[in-house]
């Protein structure tokens, strides 16, 4: 793997996981030191993050994790609600036993994460569950479009704003999707995914004030150049 790929993967994972908060500045030097590489490949990686819509850059202000406004959030959820149910339909029709076994394992991991209160684990397993369906949908074009949206940190950070009942609801939706895949029932998988995404959007709308407060706190702490 090239140095720029390593830097990109590290920073992207941290953004998606919420380790880099919305509005947080990402500096080249700490990443370069951590990976024992020069600043040039880190600069290349930061450019890729900007191109992917995960970061922004203003002259003289450095690179910051993107902060999504209400319209951005709403558009992203609605695009997913249009496209991802179709991906679930295709995956249920095409995935077979290998996919079902994988989904069962992820559901068990998510259940364990909920019991232990490990939010980071929950969101990483959630991401893996959705990725597994995309990988088996059989449409590289559809997968590419949805991957760019699924990694938007605002979606994964919603788990930090959820209570246990909401997390259990999300797990039940995953179990329903898994059953649909086990039956090869694309239409049920499509409906289950649409319900799942609508519930996620409603959950975020209810907790939006908490997210906005998190953004304000991140902005207040972003002055420490060595924090990240």
N, C-alpha and C positions, 0 to 999 in steps of 0.2 A: 504494500500500500504506500502511495506517495505521501510525503509529509503534509501536503495540503489536504489530502483526503483524511488523514488522521486528525488534523486540527478541525476540519469541517465536521467530522463525525462526533468528536468530543463536544464541540460547542452546540451542535444541533441537538444532541441528546440532552444536554443541560437546559437548553431553552424549552424543549418539549416537556421535560420533567419538572420544570418550574424552578430549577436551581438558579437560573438567570431569570429574574423577575421582569415583567413588562416595564420598559423604560430604563432598565439597568444598562449602563455602559459596559461594553466588552472591550478590554484593552489587549493589544497584541502581545506586549512584553510578558505578562504572567503566563499566557498560554504557551508562548515560545519556550519559556523556562521550564514549564511543567513537562512539555514533550521533548525537551532538549533539541530543539530545532531553531532555525533562524526565523526572523520575523516575516520574511518574504512569503513563505507558504501560509503563514497565519493570515497575512493580508489577502492572499488569494482566497482562502477559506471564508474570510469575512465578506468578500465580494460575492461569493456564492450564496451566503446566507441572505444578503440583500436581494439578490436576484430571485431567491425562493420566497421572498416576502416575509422572512422571519426576523429581519433586522432592517434598520434604516440608517442612513448616513447624511449628515448635514455638514457643510464646510465649516471647519473649525470646531465642530462639536463632537466629533468622533462617531463611533458606531454604537447604536443602542438597540436593545431588543424591542421589536415593534410593539406598540400599544394599539390595541384594536378598539375602535369606537363602536357605538351601538349598531350603526349601519353595516360595518364590516362583519360584526358577529352575526347579525341577522342574515346577511347575504350568504355567509359561509354555511350556516346551518341549513338554509333553504336549498342551497346547491347540493349539499350532501343528501338532504331528504329527497331530492329529485333523482340523484344518480346512484347512491349507495344501495337503496333497495333493489335496484336492477342488478347490481353486482352480487348481492346476496342471493337473488333468484338464480343467477348463472352458477354461482358456487354450489348451491344446493343441488342443482341438476348435474353438475360435473365433478364435484369434489370427491365423492366416494368415501370408503371406510377410512382412508388415511386422514382426510380432513376431519371426519367425525371424531376419531380418536384424539387428534390434536386439540380439537375444541373442548372435548371432555376434560383433558388435562389442564387446559387453561382455566376452565370453570372451577376446577378444584383449587387451583392456585389463587384465583380471585376470591373464592370463599375463605380460604385461609387468611388472605390479606385483610378481608373485612373483619374476621374474628380477632385478628391481632391489632387492628387499627393502623396497618401499614399503608398509608395513602399512596406513597410513591410506588410500592409494589402493585397496588390496585390499578393505578393508571398505566403502568408499564404492561401489565397483563391485558388490560382493556385494549391498549394499542396493538398488542400482539394478536388478540382475537380478531379485531377488524382487519388487520393485515393478512391474517390467514385466509379470510374470505376473499380478499382482493387477489391474493396469490393464486387462488383456485377458480377465479371467475373466467379465466380463459381469454380475457381481453386486455392486452398490454396497454392500449390507449386509455381504456376506462380506469385501469389500475393506476396509470401515471397521473391522471387528472385527480383522482381521489387521494392518492398518497400526498400530494402537495397540500391538500386541505386538511387531511387527518392529522398532519403534523403541526398545524397551527396551535400554538401553546394555549390559546384561550380555551380550546376544547378540552385538553387534558387537565388544565388547572381547575376546571369545574368540579373535579372530584374533591379538591380541597375545601369546596364550599358545600359539600353534601353531607347530610346526616346518615346514620346507619340504615334507616328505612329506605332512603333513596338509593344507597349503594346496593342494598338487597334487591330492590326493584330492577336495577341495571343488570344484576347477576341473573335474575329470573328471565329477563329478555334474552340474555346470552344462552340460557338453557333452552328457551323456546326455539331460538335460531338453530341450536345444535340438534334438537329433535327434528326440525324441518329438514336439516341436511341429512340426518340419518334415514329419513323417509324418502329422500330425493324429491322433496316437495318444494319446488321453486316458488310457487305462489304464496304458500304460507311463510316461507323465509322472507319474501319481499314485504309482506304485510308486517311481519315481526320487526324487521329492520326499520320500517317507516315509523312504527309505534315507538321503538327504542330511541330513535333520533328526535322525535317530537317530544318525548319525555325529557330527554337531555336538554333540549332547548328551553322547555318550560322550567326545568330545574334551575338553569342558569339565569333566566329572567328573574326568578324569585330571589336569587342570591346575588344579583348584580351589584348591589350596594357593597357587599363584602369584597367583590373583585375590585371595585373602584377604590376602596380603602387600601387594598393590597398594592395597587398601582401607586397611590400616594406615598405609602410607606417606602416602596422601592425607590421612588424618585428622591425621597429624603435621605436614603442611605447610599445613593449612587456616587456620592462625592469621594468615597474611599477608593483610591486608585488600585489598591492591592487586594480588595475584597474578593474579586473574581480574577 
